[in-house]
Amino acid sequence: MTCNKTETLLYAYTKKFLPPVSQKEILAHLALCPSCTSKYKALIRLNGLFASSLQAPSKKVLHNIRIASGDKPFSLFRPAYALSFSAALFFCIFGATVLFKTVKNNEIKEFLTDTYSSFSYSDTEESSYITEYHLEDIGLSDTI
């Protein structure tokens, strides 16, 4: 392997990005070439300097950066979230109540219709009056 090719691949070699065959070729070249070896050692020292100087910022620093950038942490207790959650909950409960009441009313109407239609009346008006009367009695004003 030539010095130019080794210098080009030296960073990838230090980071172990190269396939094993290329790593062996560079290692063999470094054993024979003092110039590339010194460049390799300088690159290792430089990587070590950057690695030791880079530390994760503290939570306070990150918090200050978020505030300065206008980014607010997510919170369920913001007024907009609380209002939309309350509205959604109200509509779910209201919808369930209306649906349950409609289903129950239909069941009651069917029961009364079946019950009173089994009686035989001589006058159909009397049968209709009794059914309407009982529906109004329990709060169902619709006639059948």
VENJOGI-V669100 format. One record per residue. SS is DSSP state (hx for helix, st for strand, lp for the rest). OMEGA is omega in radians with two decimals (999 if undefined). NEAR is the number of other ideal C-beta (glycine too) atoms within 8 Angstrom. Layout:
SS,OMEGA,NEAR
SS,OMEGA,NEAR
//
This chain:
lp,-3.11,7
lp,3.12,5
hx,-3.13,9
hx,-3.14,6
hx,3.13,8
hx,3.14,14
hx,3.13,9
hx,-3.07,6
hx,-3.02,11
hx,3.14,13
hx,3.12,7
hx,3.11,8
hx,-3.14,13
hx,-3.13,10
lp,3.12,6
lp,3.12,6
lp,-3.04,5
lp,3.05,10
lp,-3.09,5
hx,-3.12,6
hx,3.14,6
hx,3.11,10
hx,3.12,11
hx,3.12,8
hx,-3.13,9
hx,3.11,14
hx,3.11,8
hx,3.13,9
hx,3.14,12
hx,3.12,11
hx,-3.08,6
hx,-3.00,5
lp,-3.14,9
hx,3.14,5
hx,3.13,7
hx,3.12,13
hx,3.12,10
hx,3.09,8
hx,3.10,10
hx,3.13,12
hx,3.11,8
hx,3.11,8
hx,3.10,11
hx,3.11,9
hx,3.14,8
hx,3.08,8
hx,3.12,9
hx,3.11,8
hx,3.13,8
hx,-3.11,8
hx,-3.12,7
hx,-3.11,6
hx,3.14,6
lp,3.08,5
lp,3.09,4
lp,3.12,3
lp,-3.13,6
lp,-3.14,6
hx,-3.14,5
hx,3.11,6
hx,3.10,8
hx,3.12,9
hx,3.12,8
hx,3.10,8
hx,3.12,9
hx,3.14,10
hx,-3.13,8
hx,-3.12,6
hx,3.13,6
lp,3.13,5
lp,3.13,6
lp,3.11,6
lp,-3.12,5
lp,3.11,4
lp,3.10,7
lp,-3.06,7
lp,3.02,5
lp,-3.10,7
hx,-3.11,5
hx,3.12,6
hx,-3.13,10
hx,-3.14,10
hx,-3.12,8
hx,3.08,8
hx,3.13,9
hx,3.13,8
hx,3.13,8
hx,3.12,8
hx,3.12,8
hx,-3.11,8
hx,3.08,8
hx,-3.14,8
hx,3.14,8
hx,3.14,8
hx,3.12,8
hx,3.13,8
hx,-3.14,8
hx,3.14,8
hx,3.14,8
hx,-3.13,8
hx,3.13,8
hx,-3.14,8
hx,3.14,8
hx,3.13,8
hx,3.13,9
hx,3.10,8
hx,-3.14,8
hx,3.13,10
hx,3.14,12
hx,3.12,8
hx,-3.13,8
hx,3.13,12
hx,3.13,10
hx,-3.10,8
hx,-3.06,8
hx,3.10,11
hx,3.12,7
lp,3.06,5
lp,3.10,7
lp,3.11,3
lp,3.10,8
lp,-3.11,4
lp,-3.12,6
hx,3.11,6
hx,3.14,6
hx,3.11,9
hx,3.13,12
hx,-3.13,9
hx,-3.12,8
hx,3.14,10
hx,3.12,13
hx,-3.11,9
hx,-3.13,8
hx,3.07,10
hx,3.10,14
hx,3.13,9
hx,-3.10,6
lp,3.06,7
lp,3.11,5
lp,-3.03,9
lp,-3.13,6
lp,3.07,6
lp,-3.11,7
lp,999,7
//
